Amino acid sequence: MNAGTIIANGQAIRTAVPCTIEVFLQRQGLLPRSVVVEHNGDAVAPSEFAGRQLKEGDRLEIVTIVAGG
């Protein structure tokens, strides 16, 4: 693995790449089941997080799901 940059919510984050979305989220302290993710403009189902590879320069939009009533 090499160090690379992923753009998450407009912020450049240095991380080891390639890695999966699931691993990236965990490195950021996020629970994969508590977020919605868009990868390079495509919505990604949570069931795909473990299989979707990130590489240098990829863009993520990550939204945390908040439950309440």
mmCIF file as Biopython writes it, N, C-alpha, C and O atoms, coordinates in Angstrom:
data_model
#
loop_
_atom_site.group_PDB
_atom_site.id
_atom_site.type_symbol
_atom_site.label_atom_id
_atom_site.label_alt_id
_atom_site.label_comp_id
_atom_site.label_asym_id
_atom_site.label_entity_id
_atom_site.label_seq_id
_atom_site.pdbx_PDB_ins_code
_atom_site.Cartn_x
_atom_site.Cartn_y
_atom_site.Cartn_z
_atom_site.occupancy
_atom_site.B_iso_or_equiv
_atom_site.auth_seq_id
_atom_site.auth_asym_id
_atom_site.pdbx_PDB_model_num
ATOM 1   N N  . MET A ? 1  ? 0.836   -1.190 0.000  1.0 0.0 1  A 1 
ATOM 2   C CA . MET A ? 1  ? 0.000   0.000  0.000  1.0 0.0 1  A 1 
ATOM 3   C C  . MET A ? 1  ? 0.873   1.242  0.000  1.0 0.0 1  A 1 
ATOM 4   O O  . MET A ? 1  ? 1.983   1.241  0.532  1.0 0.0 1  A 1 
ATOM 5   N N  . ASN A ? 2  ? 0.366   2.272  -0.590 1.0 0.0 2  A 1 
ATOM 6   C CA . ASN A ? 2  ? 1.045   3.560  -0.639 1.0 0.0 2  A 1 
ATOM 7   C C  . ASN A ? 2  ? 0.169   4.597  0.044  1.0 0.0 2  A 1 
ATOM 8   O O  . ASN A ? 2  ? -1.044  4.421  0.156  1.0 0.0 2  A 1 
ATOM 9   N N  . ALA A ? 3  ? 0.787   5.675  0.498  1.0 0.0 3  A 1 
ATOM 10  C CA . ALA A ? 3  ? 0.015   6.784  1.032  1.0 0.0 3  A 1 
ATOM 11  C C  . ALA A ? 3  ? -0.578  7.549  -0.143 1.0 0.0 3  A 1 
ATOM 12  O O  . ALA A ? 3  ? 0.092   7.788  -1.148 1.0 0.0 3  A 1 
ATOM 13  N N  . GLY A ? 4  ? -1.823  7.923  -0.005 1.0 0.0 4  A 1 
ATOM 14  C CA . GLY A ? 4  ? -2.495  8.669  -1.055 1.0 0.0 4  A 1 
ATOM 15  C C  . GLY A ? 4  ? -3.478  9.638  -0.435 1.0 0.0 4  A 1 
ATOM 16  O O  . GLY A ? 4  ? -3.643  9.683  0.784  1.0 0.0 4  A 1 
ATOM 17  N N  . THR A ? 5  ? -4.123  10.408 -1.282 1.0 0.0 5  A 1 
ATOM 18  C CA . THR A ? 5  ? -5.086  11.396 -0.805 1.0 0.0 5  A 1 
ATOM 19  C C  . THR A ? 5  ? -6.470  11.052 -1.323 1.0 0.0 5  A 1 
ATOM 20  O O  . THR A ? 5  ? -6.665  10.823 -2.517 1.0 0.0 5  A 1 
ATOM 21  N N  . ILE A ? 6  ? -7.429  11.019 -0.406 1.0 0.0 6  A 1 
ATOM 22  C CA . ILE A ? 6  ? -8.847  10.862 -0.724 1.0 0.0 6  A 1 
ATOM 23  C C  . ILE A ? 6  ? -9.501  12.190 -0.361 1.0 0.0 6  A 1 
ATOM 24  O O  . ILE A ? 6  ? -9.194  12.768 0.682  1.0 0.0 6  A 1 
ATOM 25  N N  . ILE A ? 7  ? -10.393 12.673 -1.205 1.0 0.0 7  A 1 
ATOM 26  C CA . ILE A ? 7  ? -11.118 13.908 -0.906 1.0 0.0 7  A 1 
ATOM 27  C C  . ILE A ? 7  ? -12.457 13.496 -0.292 1.0 0.0 7  A 1 
ATOM 28  O O  . ILE A ? 7  ? -13.315 12.939 -0.975 1.0 0.0 7  A 1 
ATOM 29  N N  . ALA A ? 8  ? -12.627 13.774 1.000  1.0 0.0 8  A 1 
ATOM 30  C CA . ALA A ? 8  ? -13.858 13.419 1.703  1.0 0.0 8  A 1 
ATOM 31  C C  . ALA A ? 8  ? -14.548 14.693 2.165  1.0 0.0 8  A 1 
ATOM 32  O O  . ALA A ? 8  ? -13.997 15.457 2.959  1.0 0.0 8  A 1 
ATOM 33  N N  . ASN A ? 9  ? -15.763 14.918 1.660  1.0 0.0 9  A 1 
ATOM 34  C CA . ASN A ? 9  ? -16.531 16.123 1.990  1.0 0.0 9  A 1 
ATOM 35  C C  . ASN A ? 9  ? -15.707 17.386 1.743  1.0 0.0 9  A 1 
ATOM 36  O O  . ASN A ? 9  ? -15.758 18.342 2.517  1.0 0.0 9  A 1 
ATOM 37  N N  . GLY A ? 10 ? -14.951 17.368 0.648  1.0 0.0 10 A 1 
ATOM 38  C CA . GLY A ? 10 ? -14.172 18.531 0.244  1.0 0.0 10 A 1 
ATOM 39  C C  . GLY A ? 10 ? -12.834 18.692 0.947  1.0 0.0 10 A 1 
ATOM 40  O O  . GLY A ? 10 ? -12.105 19.644 0.669  1.0 0.0 10 A 1 
ATOM 41  N N  . GLN A ? 11 ? -12.497 17.782 1.851  1.0 0.0 11 A 1 
ATOM 42  C CA . GLN A ? 11 ? -11.249 17.858 2.613  1.0 0.0 11 A 1 
ATOM 43  C C  . GLN A ? 11 ? -10.296 16.763 2.160  1.0 0.0 11 A 1 
ATOM 44  O O  . GLN A ? 11 ? -10.690 15.602 2.053  1.0 0.0 11 A 1 
ATOM 45  N N  . ALA A ? 12 ? -9.046  17.123 1.894  1.0 0.0 12 A 1 
ATOM 46  C CA . ALA A ? 12 ? -8.034  16.143 1.507  1.0 0.0 12 A 1 
ATOM 47  C C  . ALA A ? 12 ? -7.583  15.372 2.739  1.0 0.0 12 A 1 
ATOM 48  O O  . ALA A ? 12 ? -7.164  15.963 3.735  1.0 0.0 12 A 1 
ATOM 49  N N  . ILE A ? 13 ? -7.673  14.045 2.663  1.0 0.0 13 A 1 
ATOM 50  C CA . ILE A ? 13 ? -7.274  13.183 3.766  1.0 0.0 13 A 1 
ATOM 51  C C  . ILE A ? 13 ? -6.225  12.211 3.262  1.0 0.0 13 A 1 
ATOM 52  O O  . ILE A ? 13 ? -6.462  11.468 2.310  1.0 0.0 13 A 1 
ATOM 53  N N  . ARG A ? 14 ? -5.047  12.216 3.914  1.0 0.0 14 A 1 
ATOM 54  C CA . ARG A ? 14 ? -3.983  11.264 3.569  1.0 0.0 14 A 1 
ATOM 55  C C  . ARG A ? 14 ? -4.288  9.938  4.228  1.0 0.0 14 A 1 
ATOM 56  O O  . ARG A ? 14 ? -4.605  9.887  5.416  1.0 0.0 14 A 1 
ATOM 57  N N  . THR A ? 15 ? -4.195  8.862  3.461  1.0 0.0 15 A 1 
ATOM 58  C CA . THR A ? 15 ? -4.466  7.530  3.978  1.0 0.0 15 A 1 
ATOM 59  C C  . THR A ? 15 ? -3.752  6.504  3.119  1.0 0.0 15 A 1 
ATOM 60  O O  . THR A ? 15 ? -3.284  6.820  2.025  1.0 0.0 15 A 1 
ATOM 61  N N  . ALA A ? 16 ? -3.668  5.286  3.607  1.0 0.0 16 A 1 
ATOM 62  C CA . ALA A ? 16 ? -3.073  4.204  2.816  1.0 0.0 16 A 1 
ATOM 63  C C  . ALA A ? 16 ? -4.076  3.773  1.754  1.0 0.0 16 A 1 
ATOM 64  O O  . ALA A ? 16 ? -5.228  3.472  2.064  1.0 0.0 16 A 1 
ATOM 65  N N  . VAL A ? 17 ? -3.634  3.746  0.504  1.0 0.0 17 A 1 
ATOM 66  C CA . VAL A ? 17 ? -4.486  3.297  -0.603 1.0 0.0 17 A 1 
ATOM 67  C C  . VAL A ? 17 ? -3.737  2.241  -1.403 1.0 0.0 17 A 1 
ATOM 68  O O  . VAL A ? 17 ? -2.506  2.256  -1.405 1.0 0.0 17 A 1 
ATOM 69  N N  . PRO A ? 18 ? -4.415  1.336  -2.074 1.0 0.0 18 A 1 
ATOM 70  C CA . PRO A ? 18 ? -5.863  1.228  -2.098 1.0 0.0 18 A 1 
ATOM 71  C C  . PRO A ? 18 ? -6.407  0.704  -0.779 1.0 0.0 18 A 1 
ATOM 72  O O  . PRO A ? 18 ? -5.715  0.013  -0.031 1.0 0.0 18 A 1 
ATOM 73  N N  . CYS A ? 19 ? -7.667  1.049  -0.510 1.0 0.0 19 A 1 
ATOM 74  C CA . CYS A ? 19 ? -8.386  0.508  0.632  1.0 0.0 19 A 1 
ATOM 75  C C  . CYS A ? 19 ? -9.861  0.515  0.268  1.0 0.0 19 A 1 
ATOM 76  O O  . CYS A ? 19 ? -10.264 1.153  -0.705 1.0 0.0 19 A 1 
ATOM 77  N N  . THR A ? 20 ? -10.656 -0.187 1.039  1.0 0.0 20 A 1 
ATOM 78  C CA . THR A ? 20 ? -12.097 -0.206 0.771  1.0 0.0 20 A 1 
ATOM 79  C C  . THR A ? 20 ? -12.761 0.982  1.467  1.0 0.0 20 A 1 
ATOM 80  O O  . THR A ? 20 ? -12.183 1.596  2.364  1.0 0.0 20 A 1 
ATOM 81  N N  . ILE A ? 21 ? -13.973 1.291  1.042  1.0 0.0 21 A 1 
ATOM 82  C CA . ILE A ? 21 ? -14.742 2.345  1.704  1.0 0.0 21 A 1 
ATOM 83  C C  . ILE A ? 21 ? -14.922 1.977  3.176  1.0 0.0 21 A 1 
ATOM 84  O O  . ILE A ? 21 ? -14.803 2.839  4.047  1.0 0.0 21 A 1 
ATOM 85  N N  . GLU A ? 22 ? -15.204 0.721  3.457  1.0 0.0 22 A 1 
ATOM 86  C CA . GLU A ? 22 ? -15.404 0.284  4.836  1.0 0.0 22 A 1 
ATOM 87  C C  . GLU A ? 22 ? -14.172 0.580  5.697  1.0 0.0 22 A 1 
ATOM 88  O O  . GLU A ? 22 ? -14.298 1.129  6.791  1.0 0.0 22 A 1 
ATOM 89  N N  . VAL A ? 23 ? -12.995 0.220  5.210  1.0 0.0 23 A 1 
ATOM 90  C CA . VAL A ? 23 ? -11.752 0.466  5.954  1.0 0.0 23 A 1 
ATOM 91  C C  . VAL A ? 23 ? -11.527 1.969  6.120  1.0 0.0 23 A 1 
ATOM 92  O O  . VAL A ? 23 ? -11.155 2.418  7.204  1.0 0.0 23 A 1 
ATOM 93  N N  . PHE A ? 24 ? -11.744 2.739  5.077  1.0 0.0 24 A 1 
ATOM 94  C CA . PHE A ? 24 ? -11.565 4.194  5.161  1.0 0.0 24 A 1 
ATOM 95  C C  . PHE A ? 24 ? -12.475 4.783  6.230  1.0 0.0 24 A 1 
ATOM 96  O O  . PHE A ? 24 ? -12.028 5.592  7.044  1.0 0.0 24 A 1 
ATOM 97  N N  . LEU A ? 25 ? -13.748 4.389  6.239  1.0 0.0 25 A 1 
ATOM 98  C CA . LEU A ? 25 ? -14.688 4.899  7.233  1.0 0.0 25 A 1 
ATOM 99  C C  . LEU A ? 25 ? -14.223 4.560  8.643  1.0 0.0 25 A 1 
ATOM 100 O O  . LEU A ? 25 ? -14.264 5.404  9.538  1.0 0.0 25 A 1 
ATOM 101 N N  . GLN A ? 26 ? -13.781 3.316  8.836  1.0 0.0 26 A 1 
ATOM 102 C CA . GLN A ? 26 ? -13.310 2.903  10.155 1.0 0.0 26 A 1 
ATOM 103 C C  . GLN A ? 26 ? -12.096 3.721  10.586 1.0 0.0 26 A 1 
ATOM 104 O O  . GLN A ? 26 ? -11.987 4.094  11.754 1.0 0.0 26 A 1 
ATOM 105 N N  . ARG A ? 27 ? -11.189 4.003  9.663  1.0 0.0 27 A 1 
ATOM 106 C CA . ARG A ? 27 ? -10.012 4.825  9.980  1.0 0.0 27 A 1 
ATOM 107 C C  . ARG A ? 27 ? -10.412 6.238  10.404 1.0 0.0 27 A 1 
ATOM 108 O O  . ARG A ? 27 ? -9.698  6.893  11.163 1.0 0.0 27 A 1 
ATOM 109 N N  . GLN A ? 28 ? -11.556 6.698  9.909  1.0 0.0 28 A 1 
ATOM 110 C CA . GLN A ? 28 ? -12.041 8.034  10.255 1.0 0.0 28 A 1 
ATOM 111 C C  . GLN A ? 28 ? -12.905 8.019  11.513 1.0 0.0 28 A 1 
ATOM 112 O O  . GLN A ? 28 ? -13.423 9.056  11.926 1.0 0.0 28 A 1 
ATOM 113 N N  . GLY A ? 29 ? -13.059 6.844  12.120 1.0 0.0 29 A 1 
ATOM 114 C CA . GLY A ? 29 ? -13.854 6.729  13.343 1.0 0.0 29 A 1 
ATOM 115 C C  . GLY A ? 29 ? -15.346 6.702  13.095 1.0 0.0 29 A 1 
ATOM 116 O O  . GLY A ? 29 ? -16.136 7.009  13.988 1.0 0.0 29 A 1 
ATOM 117 N N  . LEU A ? 30 ? -15.737 6.333  11.872 1.0 0.0 30 A 1 
ATOM 118 C CA . LEU A ? 30 ? -17.158 6.273  11.516 1.0 0.0 30 A 1 
ATOM 119 C C  . LEU A ? 30 ? -17.625 4.827  11.435 1.0 0.0 30 A 1 
ATOM 120 O O  . LEU A ? 30 ? -16.900 3.956  10.955 1.0 0.0 30 A 1 
ATOM 121 N N  . LEU A ? 31 ? -18.822 4.584  11.902 1.0 0.0 31 A 1 
ATOM 122 C CA . LEU A ? 31 ? -19.418 3.258  11.772 1.0 0.0 31 A 1 
ATOM 123 C C  . LEU A ? 31 ? -20.047 3.158  10.387 1.0 0.0 31 A 1 
ATOM 124 O O  . LEU A ? 31 ? -20.904 3.975  10.047 1.0 0.0 31 A 1 
ATOM 125 N N  . PRO A ? 32 ? -19.644 2.177  9.579  1.0 0.0 32 A 1 
ATOM 126 C CA . PRO A ? 32 ? -20.184 2.066  8.223  1.0 0.0 32 A 1 
ATOM 127 C C  . PRO A ? 32 ? -21.711 2.021  8.160  1.0 0.0 32 A 1 
ATOM 128 O O  . PRO A ? 32 ? -22.297 2.502  7.191  1.0 0.0 32 A 1 
ATOM 129 N N  . ARG A ? 33 ? -22.356 1.458  9.165  1.0 0.0 33 A 1 
ATOM 130 C CA . ARG A ? 33 ? -23.819 1.368  9.121  1.0 0.0 33 A 1 
ATOM 131 C C  . ARG A ? 33 ? -24.515 2.677  9.495  1.0 0.0 33 A 1 
ATOM 132 O O  . ARG A ? 33 ? -25.740 2.771  9.419  1.0 0.0 33 A 1 
ATOM 133 N N  . SER A ? 34 ? -23.732 3.698  9.902  1.0 0.0 34 A 1 
ATOM 134 C CA . SER A ? 34 ? -24.342 4.956  10.337 1.0 0.0 34 A 1 
ATOM 135 C C  . SER A ? 34 ? -24.151 6.098  9.342  1.0 0.0 34 A 1 
ATOM 136 O O  . SER A ? 34 ? -24.408 7.258  9.665  1.0 0.0 34 A 1 
ATOM 137 N N  . VAL A ? 35 ? -23.693 5.765  8.117  1.0 0.0 35 A 1 
ATOM 138 C CA . VAL A ? 35 ? -23.447 6.812  7.127  1.0 0.0 35 A 1 
ATOM 139 C C  . VAL A ? 35 ? -24.014 6.437  5.758  1.0 0.0 35 A 1 
ATOM 140 O O  . VAL A ? 35 ? -24.266 5.268  5.464  1.0 0.0 35 A 1 
ATOM 141 N N  . VAL A ? 36 ? -24.205 7.462  4.939  1.0 0.0 36 A 1 
ATOM 142 C CA . VAL A ? 36 ? -24.553 7.312  3.528  1.0 0.0 36 A 1 
ATOM 143 C C  . VAL A ? 36 ? -23.347 7.840  2.759  1.0 0.0 36 A 1 
ATOM 144 O O  . VAL A ? 36 ? -22.803 8.893  3.095  1.0 0.0 36 A 1 
ATOM 145 N N  . VAL A ? 37 ? -22.926 7.102  1.717  1.0 0.0 37 A 1 
ATOM 146 C CA . VAL A ? 37 ? -21.705 7.467  0.998  1.0 0.0 37 A 1 
ATOM 147 C C  . VAL A ? 37 ? -21.961 7.596  -0.502 1.0 0.0 37 A 1 
ATOM 148 O O  . VAL A ? 37 ? -22.667 6.792  -1.109 1.0 0.0 37 A 1 
ATOM 149 N N  . GLU A ? 38 ? -21.359 8.639  -1.074 1.0 0.0 38 A 1 
ATOM 150 C CA . GLU A ? 38 ? -21.313 8.814  -2.524 1.0 0.0 38 A 1 
ATOM 151 C C  . GLU A ? 38 ? -19.837 8.750  -2.910 1.0 0.0 38 A 1 
ATOM 152 O O  . GLU A ? 38 ? -19.009 9.461  -2.339 1.0 0.0 38 A 1 
ATOM 153 N N  . HIS A ? 39 ? -19.511 7.895  -3.882 1.0 0.0 39 A 1 
ATOM 154 C CA . HIS A ? 39 ? -18.125 7.681  -4.325 1.0 0.0 39 A 1 
ATOM 155 C C  . HIS A ? 39 ? -18.004 8.159  -5.758 1.0 0.0 39 A 1 
ATOM 156 O O  . HIS A ? 39 ? -18.609 7.581  -6.661 1.0 0.0 39 A 1 
ATOM 157 N N  . ASN A ? 40 ? -17.234 9.200  -5.972 1.0 0.0 40 A 1 
ATOM 158 C CA . ASN A ? 40 ? -17.049 9.778  -7.313 1.0 0.0 40 A 1 
ATOM 159 C C  . ASN A ? 40 ? -18.384 10.033 -8.007 1.0 0.0 40 A 1 
ATOM 160 O O  . ASN A ? 40 ? -18.529 9.796  -9.206 1.0 0.0 40 A 1 
ATOM 161 N N  . GLY A ? 41 ? -19.360 10.522 -7.232 1.0 0.0 41 A 1 
ATOM 162 C CA . GLY A ? 41 ? -20.658 10.887 -7.793 1.0 0.0 41 A 1 
ATOM 163 C C  . GLY A ? 41 ? -21.690 9.787  -7.814 1.0 0.0 41 A 1 
ATOM 164 O O  . GLY A ? 41 ? -22.842 10.038 -8.169 1.0 0.0 41 A 1 
ATOM 165 N N  . ASP A ? 42 ? -21.319 8.574  -7.447 1.0 0.0 42 A 1 
ATOM 166 C CA . ASP A ? 42 ? -22.254 7.450  -7.443 1.0 0.0 42 A 1 
ATOM 167 C C  . ASP A ? 42 ? -22.627 7.066  -6.021 1.0 0.0 42 A 1 
ATOM 168 O O  . ASP A ? 42 ? -21.751 6.890  -5.174 1.0 0.0 42 A 1 
ATOM 169 N N  . ALA A ? 43 ? -23.931 6.934  -5.749 1.0 0.0 43 A 1 
ATOM 170 C CA . ALA A ? 43 ? -24.375 6.462  -4.439 1.0 0.0 43 A 1 
ATOM 171 C C  . ALA A ? 43 ? -23.912 5.024  -4.265 1.0 0.0 43 A 1 
ATOM 172 O O  . ALA A ? 43 ? -23.971 4.232  -5.206 1.0 0.0 43 A 1 
ATOM 173 N N  . VAL A ? 44 ? -23.449 4.682  -3.065 1.0 0.0 44 A 1 
ATOM 174 C CA . VAL A ? 44 ? -22.940 3.347  -2.786 1.0 0.0 44 A 1 
ATOM 175 C C  . VAL A ? 44 ? -23.796 2.718  -1.687 1.0 0.0 44 A 1 
ATOM 176 O O  . VAL A ? 44 ? -23.961 3.300  -0.615 1.0 0.0 44 A 1 
ATOM 177 N N  . ALA A ? 45 ? -24.333 1.542  -1.952 1.0 0.0 45 A 1 
ATOM 178 C CA . ALA A ? 45 ? -25.108 0.818  -0.949 1.0 0.0 45 A 1 
ATOM 179 C C  . ALA A ? 45 ? -24.173 0.329  0.147  1.0 0.0 45 A 1 
ATOM 180 O O  . ALA A ? 45 ? -23.045 -0.070 -0.142 1.0 0.0 45 A 1 
ATOM 181 N N  . PRO A ? 46 ? -24.619 0.351  1.402  1.0 0.0 46 A 1 
ATOM 182 C CA . PRO A ? 46 ? -23.770 -0.129 2.502  1.0 0.0 46 A 1 
ATOM 183 C C  . PRO A ? 46 ? -23.241 -1.548 2.274  1.0 0.0 46 A 1 
ATOM 184 O O  . PRO A ? 46 ? -22.149 -1.882 2.735  1.0 0.0 46 A 1 
ATOM 185 N N  . SER A ? 47 ? -23.991 -2.366 1.581  1.0 0.0 47 A 1 
ATOM 186 C CA . SER A ? 47 ? -23.542 -3.738 1.311  1.0 0.0 47 A 1 
ATOM 187 C C  . SER A ? 47 ? -22.324 -3.773 0.387  1.0 0.0 47 A 1 
ATOM 188 O O  . SER A ? 47 ? -21.656 -4.802 0.284  1.0 0.0 47 A 1 
ATOM 189 N N  . GLU A ? 48 ? -22.027 -2.642 -0.292 1.0 0.0 48 A 1 
ATOM 190 C CA . GLU A ? 48 ? -20.887 -2.563 -1.204 1.0 0.0 48 A 1 
ATOM 191 C C  . GLU A ? 48 ? -19.639 -1.960 -0.559 1.0 0.0 48 A 1 
ATOM 192 O O  . GLU A ? 48 ? -18.573 -1.971 -1.173 1.0 0.0 48 A 1 
ATOM 193 N N  . PHE A ? 49 ? -19.746 -1.433 0.670  1.0 0.0 49 A 1 
ATOM 194 C CA . PHE A ? 49 ? -18.615 -0.741 1.309  1.0 0.0 49 A 1 
ATOM 195 C C  . PHE A ? 49 ? -17.383 -1.632 1.403  1.0 0.0 49 A 1 
ATOM 196 O O  . PHE A ? 49 ? -16.266 -1.162 1.185  1.0 0.0 49 A 1 
ATOM 197 N N  . ALA A ? 50 ? -17.567 -2.908 1.724  1.0 0.0 50 A 1 
ATOM 198 C CA . ALA A ? 50 ? -16.428 -3.808 1.925  1.0 0.0 50 A 1 
ATOM 199 C C  . ALA A ? 50 ? -15.749 -4.193 0.613  1.0 0.0 50 A 1 
ATOM 200 O O  . ALA A ? 50 ? -14.604 -4.645 0.621  1.0 0.0 50 A 1 
ATOM 201 N N  . GLY A ? 51 ? -16.441 -4.020 -0.515 1.0 0.0 51 A 1 
ATOM 202 C CA . GLY A ? 51 ? -15.888 -4.426 -1.794 1.0 0.0 51 A 1 
ATOM 203 C C  . GLY A ? 51 ? -15.472 -3.286 -2.702 1.0 0.0 51 A 1 
ATOM 204 O O  . GLY A ? 51 ? -14.778 -3.512 -3.693 1.0 0.0 51 A 1 
ATOM 205 N N  . ARG A ? 52 ? -15.876 -2.075 -2.388 1.0 0.0 52 A 1 
ATOM 206 C CA . ARG A ? 52 ? -15.583 -0.915 -3.245 1.0 0.0 52 A 1 
ATOM 207 C C  . ARG A ? 52 ? -14.222 -0.349 -2.874 1.0 0.0 52 A 1 
ATOM 208 O O  . ARG A ? 52 ? -14.017 0.112  -1.751 1.0 0.0 52 A 1 
ATOM 209 N N  . GLN A ? 53 ? -13.289 -0.386 -3.827 1.0 0.0 53 A 1 
ATOM 210 C CA . GLN A ? 53 ? -11.920 0.074  -3.607 1.0 0.0 53 A 1 
ATOM 211 C C  . GLN A ? 53 ? -11.785 1.575  -3.857 1.0 0.0 53 A 1 
ATOM 212 O O  . GLN A ? 53 ? -12.344 2.114  -4.811 1.0 0.0 53 A 1 
ATOM 213 N N  . LEU A ? 54 ? -11.036 2.230  -2.984 1.0 0.0 54 A 1 
ATOM 214 C CA . LEU A ? 54 ? -10.684 3.632  -3.162 1.0 0.0 54 A 1 
ATOM 215 C C  . LEU A ? 54 ? -9.249  3.721  -3.650 1.0 0.0 54 A 1 
ATOM 216 O O  . LEU A ? 54 ? -8.394  2.923  -3.267 1.0 0.0 54 A 1 
ATOM 217 N N  . LYS A ? 55 ? -9.003  4.701  -4.497 1.0 0.0 55 A 1 
ATOM 218 C CA . LYS A ? 55 ? -7.637  4.923  -4.975 1.0 0.0 55 A 1 
ATOM 219 C C  . LYS A ? 55 ? -7.325  6.411  -4.891 1.0 0.0 55 A 1 
ATOM 220 O O  . LYS A ? 55 ? -8.212  7.232  -4.659 1.0 0.0 55 A 1 
ATOM 221 N N  . GLU A ? 56 ? -6.072  6.740  -5.080 1.0 0.0 56 A 1 
ATOM 222 C CA . GLU A ? 56 ? -5.587  8.119  -5.030 1.0 0.0 56 A 1 
ATOM 223 C C  . GLU A ? 56 ? -6.509  9.056  -5.812 1.0 0.0 56 A 1 
ATOM 224 O O  . GLU A ? 56 ? -6.835  8.796  -6.970 1.0 0.0 56 A 1 
ATOM 225 N N  . GLY A ? 57 ? -6.926  10.150 -5.164 1.0 0.0 57 A 1 
ATOM 226 C CA . GLY A ? 57 ? -7.719  11.179 -5.836 1.0 0.0 57 A 1 
ATOM 227 C C  . GLY A ? 57 ? -9.217  10.941 -5.851 1.0 0.0 57 A 1 
ATOM 228 O O  . GLY A ? 57 ? -9.967  11.804 -6.307 1.0 0.0 57 A 1 
ATOM 229 N N  . ASP A ? 58 ? -9.679  9.787  -5.362 1.0 0.0 58 A 1 
ATOM 230 C CA . ASP A ? 58 ? -11.124 9.542  -5.331 1.0 0.0 58 A 1 
ATOM 231 C C  . ASP A ? 58 ? -11.809 10.557 -4.427 1.0 0.0 58 A 1 
ATOM 232 O O  . ASP A ? 58 ? -11.213 11.105 -3.499 1.0 0.0 58 A 1 
ATOM 233 N N  . ARG A ? 59 ? -13.095 10.789 -4.736 1.0 0.0 59 A 1 
ATOM 234 C CA . ARG A ? 59 ? -13.887 11.744 -3.966 1.0 0.0 59 A 1 
ATOM 235 C C  . ARG A ? 59 ? -15.031 11.024 -3.275 1.0 0.0 59 A 1 
ATOM 236 O O  . ARG A ? 59 ? -15.731 10.211 -3.879 1.0 0.0 59 A 1 
ATOM 237 N N  . LEU A ? 60 ? -15.209 11.339 -1.996 1.0 0.0 60 A 1 
ATOM 238 C CA . LEU A ? 60 ? -16.313 10.787 -1.221 1.0 0.0 60 A 1 
ATOM 239 C C  . LEU A ? 60 ? -17.129 11.927 -0.634 1.0 0.0 60 A 1 
ATOM 240 O O  . LEU A ? 60 ? -16.587 12.948 -0.211 1.0 0.0 60 A 1 
ATOM 241 N N  . GLU A ? 61 ? -18.421 11.735 -0.618 1.0 0.0 61 A 1 
ATOM 242 C CA . GLU A ? 61 ? -19.315 12.589 0.167  1.0 0.0 61 A 1 
ATOM 243 C C  . GLU A ? 61 ? -19.906 11.642 1.207  1.0 0.0 61 A 1 
ATOM 244 O O  . GLU A ? 61 ? -20.504 10.622 0.865  1.0 0.0 61 A 1 
ATOM 245 N N  . ILE A ? 62 ? -19.734 11.988 2.465  1.0 0.0 62 A 1 
ATOM 246 C CA . ILE A ? 62 ? -20.168 11.132 3.563  1.0 0.0 62 A 1 
ATOM 247 C C  . ILE A ? 62 ? -21.150 11.918 4.425  1.0 0.0 62 A 1 
ATOM 248 O O  . ILE A ? 62 ? -20.838 13.005 4.909  1.0 0.0 62 A 1 
ATOM 249 N N  . VAL A ? 63 ? -22.339 11.352 4.608  1.0 0.0 63 A 1 
ATOM 250 C CA . VAL A ? 63 ? -23.370 11.991 5.425  1.0 0.0 63 A 1 
ATOM 251 C C  . VAL A ? 63 ? -23.702 11.038 6.564  1.0 0.0 63 A 1 
ATOM 252 O O  . VAL A ? 63 ? -24.013 9.868  6.340  1.0 0.0 63 A 1 
ATOM 253 N N  . THR A ? 64 ? -23.633 11.553 7.786  1.0 0.0 64 A 1 
ATOM 254 C CA . THR A ? 64 ? -23.970 10.744 8.954  1.0 0.0 64 A 1 
ATOM 255 C C  . THR A ? 64 ? -25.476 10.718 9.134  1.0 0.0 64 A 1 
ATOM 256 O O  . THR A ? 64 ? -26.142 11.752 9.076  1.0 0.0 64 A 1 
ATOM 257 N N  . ILE A ? 65 ? -26.002 9.525  9.351  1.0 0.0 65 A 1 
ATOM 258 C CA . ILE A ? 65 ? -27.441 9.344  9.572  1.0 0.0 65 A 1 
ATOM 259 C C  . ILE A ? 65 ? -27.717 9.641  11.047 1.0 0.0 65 A 1 
ATOM 260 O O  . ILE A ? 65 ? -27.064 9.100  11.938 1.0 0.0 65 A 1 
ATOM 261 N N  . VAL A ? 66 ? -28.684 10.498 11.278 1.0 0.0 66 A 1 
ATOM 262 C CA . VAL A ? 66 ? -29.062 10.837 12.651 1.0 0.0 66 A 1 
ATOM 263 C C  . VAL A ? 66 ? -30.505 10.405 12.860 1.0 0.0 66 A 1 
ATOM 264 O O  . VAL A ? 66 ? -31.404 10.842 12.142 1.0 0.0 66 A 1 
ATOM 265 N N  . ALA A ? 67 ? -30.719 9.546  13.847 1.0 0.0 67 A 1 
ATOM 266 C CA . ALA A ? 67 ? -32.072 9.088  14.170 1.0 0.0 67 A 1 
ATOM 267 C C  . ALA A ? 67 ? -32.608 9.939  15.313 1.0 0.0 67 A 1 
ATOM 268 O O  . ALA A ? 67 ? -31.861 10.372 16.190 1.0 0.0 67 A 1 
ATOM 269 N N  . GLY A ? 68 ? -33.872 10.160 15.287 1.0 0.0 68 A 1 
ATOM 270 C CA . GLY A ? 68 ? -34.477 10.937 16.360 1.0 0.0 68 A 1 
ATOM 271 C C  . GLY A ? 68 ? -35.963 11.070 16.126 1.0 0.0 68 A 1 
ATOM 272 O O  . GLY A ? 68 ? -36.499 10.601 15.122 1.0 0.0 68 A 1 
ATOM 273 N N  . GLY A ? 69 ? -36.595 11.695 17.039 1.0 0.0 69 A 1 
ATOM 274 C CA . GLY A ? 69 ? -38.037 11.816 16.875 1.0 0.0 69 A 1 
ATOM 275 C C  . GLY A ? 69 ? -38.609 12.969 17.616 1.0 0.0 69 A 1 
ATOM 276 O O  . GLY A ? 69 ? -39.818 13.195 17.570 1.0 0.0 69 A 1 
#
